[in-house]
Amino acid sequence: MRRIAALLPLPLAVGGLVFGVPLAGLPMSELQALNRELGRLCRRPPPEALTVCRIHARLVRSI
């Protein structure tokens, strides 16, 4: 039997794990607060936050 890691690229495997977690168990109010704060940060991001803002943008587009 082949290993899953050999079949899937790392980002796809990690994304599957993250999105495979049941959302019902997550504190929705905290996720909404995080989304708001990331939105504020990413309006005029400092150079150190560019990667985080790109990830946030991809997540928001995928929802």
C-alpha positions as CSV (number, residue, x, y, z in Angstrom):
1,M,0.0,0.0,0.0
2,R,1.3,3.4,-0.9
3,R,1.7,6.1,1.7
4,I,-0.6,9.1,1.4
5,A,2.3,11.5,1.6
6,A,3.7,9.9,-1.6
7,L,0.4,10.4,-3.4
8,L,-0.5,14.0,-2.4
9,P,1.6,17.2,-2.5
10,L,2.2,18.5,1.0
11,P,0.0,21.7,0.8
12,L,-2.9,19.5,-0.4
13,A,-2.4,17.0,2.4
14,V,-2.2,19.7,5.0
15,G,-5.2,21.5,3.6
16,G,-7.2,18.3,3.7
17,L,-6.3,17.9,7.4
18,V,-7.2,21.5,8.3
19,F,-10.6,21.4,6.4
20,G,-11.3,17.9,7.6
21,V,-11.6,19.1,11.2
22,P,-15.2,19.4,12.1
23,L,-16.1,23.1,12.2
24,A,-18.8,22.6,14.8
25,G,-16.1,22.1,17.4
26,L,-14.5,25.5,16.7
27,P,-15.4,28.6,18.6
28,M,-17.2,30.6,15.8
29,S,-17.0,33.9,17.6
30,E,-13.2,33.6,17.9
31,L,-12.9,32.7,14.2
32,Q,-15.0,35.7,13.2
33,A,-12.9,38.0,15.4
34,L,-9.7,36.5,13.9
35,N,-11.1,37.1,10.4
36,R,-12.0,40.8,11.2
37,E,-8.5,41.4,12.7
38,L,-6.8,39.8,9.7
39,G,-9.0,41.9,7.4
40,R,-7.9,45.1,9.2
41,L,-4.2,44.1,9.2
42,C,-4.3,43.2,5.5
43,R,-5.8,46.5,4.3
44,R,-2.3,48.0,4.7
45,P,0.0,45.1,5.7
46,P,3.5,45.6,6.9
47,P,6.0,43.6,4.8
48,E,6.3,40.9,7.5
49,A,2.5,40.1,7.1
50,L,2.3,39.7,3.3
51,T,2.4,35.9,3.4
52,V,-0.3,35.8,6.1
53,C,-2.5,38.2,4.1
54,R,-2.2,36.1,1.0
55,I,-3.2,33.0,2.9
56,H,-6.1,35.0,4.4
57,A,-7.2,36.2,1.0
58,R,-7.2,32.6,-0.4
59,L,-9.2,31.3,2.5
60,V,-11.8,34.1,2.2
61,R,-12.2,33.5,-1.5
62,S,-12.6,29.7,-1.0
63,I,-15.5,30.2,1.4
